[in-house]
């Protein structure tokens, strides 16, 4: 895992800033950068297979501390606490996997773990809205017996209140400005394709709505991000039944629940992207950043498109450019973790 930095003011792209800032760190960031977030003046990098969360100064990448957590996955923040999903067990494909996942509550000031909540199997991304934490349970180690639920945790009690059934192999969940959830399912790679869902009416009986393209197909999702009332989606969805991969570069209006486009790249350069993997939208310019994993083991590429879908620039990165955050300030420079 490495971390790069792009300076919008100078156009300078710097690789491996964590290693340069922390020359004495053993094995640098570690194995598999699974999430990256900024909270206050600190940046938190979730390093999955190294079983840890690295905490550093956001503007210098200098190490502040480390939180040890087995098979940790994604992170969210609320009122001074970090909430991290964890598979809580070994990396092991097993249809009979018995270890349920957990969400761990961490004091962001002391870096101490203060509480744990048991959720579903192999929980991935989580988000917070309306005093609740919503966790996408994947069951990703349990093929073909995937989990298909969202865990709902009360922040006040830090107890799981219920689960909402959505679809198999859930991966990502994002809360929009209206308090609805956008949830992605990876499907089973055979007869159940990847799909996007909106979960609404969260305070009563939740309503789960599948999102269809203008052609009437399910909208495949590999990664997604929210910017205002627009949900940006990229996918590289493979079907063993069809023996082919389908790709999307989509925009969904979260107010109307309409798919506005299945290809927001307008200049034809989407053919240069082999495996769309990471996505982020610049908070002030509206530029769309896409990380291309290419073949998953050689260096990837970071593409920057204008809001109109025209390629501005591209640069080589480390392997699998997946997670992008923006520093505050006038130019909101992006950091990319691979």
C-alpha positions, 0 to 999 in steps of 0.5 A: 500500500502506498499513498500519493499526493497531487498539488492542484496549484502546481500540477505536481504529483508526488508518489509514496508520501507516507514512506517519505514522511516516515522513513523509520516505519516498518513496511511503511503503510502495510498490506492492502489500503482499504479506506482513507478518510480525513477527520479534523487535522488527521488522516486515517488509513485502514490497512486491511490485511496488516490488521491496523489503522494508521493515523497521521497528520493530514497535511504532512502524512507524519505518523501519529499512531496506530490502532490494531484491528483484525481484518479492518475494512472501512471507517466513518466518523461522528462527534469525536469517534471513529467507527470501523467495520471489521471482518473480525476473522481470517482471510478465508473463503468458507461457505460455512464461515461462522465468525460474524463481523463487528463495528468498533468505536474508537476515540479519535483523541486517544486512539483507544477502542472503547466499544464493539458491536456485532453485526452481520458477516463480513461487513464492508462500508458504513455510513451515518445518518439520523443517529444510526450507523448503517453497515453493508454486510457482504458475506463475501467470504461465504460464496455462495451463501452471501449475506444480504443485509444492512445492519442498523446500529443506534449511536446512542446505545451502540447496539444493533437494532435490526437488519434490512434485507437488500440483496446478496453481497452488499459492499457500499452504503452512502447516505444522501442529503435527504437521509436516504441510503444508496447501497451497492450489491456485487451480486453472485457473478452468475444469475444475480448481477451487480446492482444499485438500490435506494433504501428510504423511509428509514424511520418506519418500514424501509422501502428498497428500490432497485435502480434501472438504467434507461434501457431497463437493466440493473445498474452495476456498481463497483464504486460510487461517490456522492457530490451534492444530489448526484451519485457518480458510479463506476463499474467493471462487472464480470458475469461468469454466465455471460463470460463478459464484463460490463462497464458503467460511468453513470450519474444518478439524480438522488432527488428524482432517482433517475439515471441521467447517464451511463457514460459521463465521459463525453470525449471518447477517452473511456476506452483508455480506462481498463478497470475503473476502480476508484472514483471521487469528485472534486468538491469545488471544481467538480472534476471527476477523478477515476482510478484505473486498476488496469490488470490489478498488479502493475501500476495504475492510472489516475484520470481527471475529467472535467464536469463535462466529461472531458479528459484534463490529465492523467498520471501513473500511480501505484497498484490499484488506485482506489481511495481519494480524499481532498485536503481543505483549503482553496484548491482541495488537493487530492490524496490517493491511496493504492 
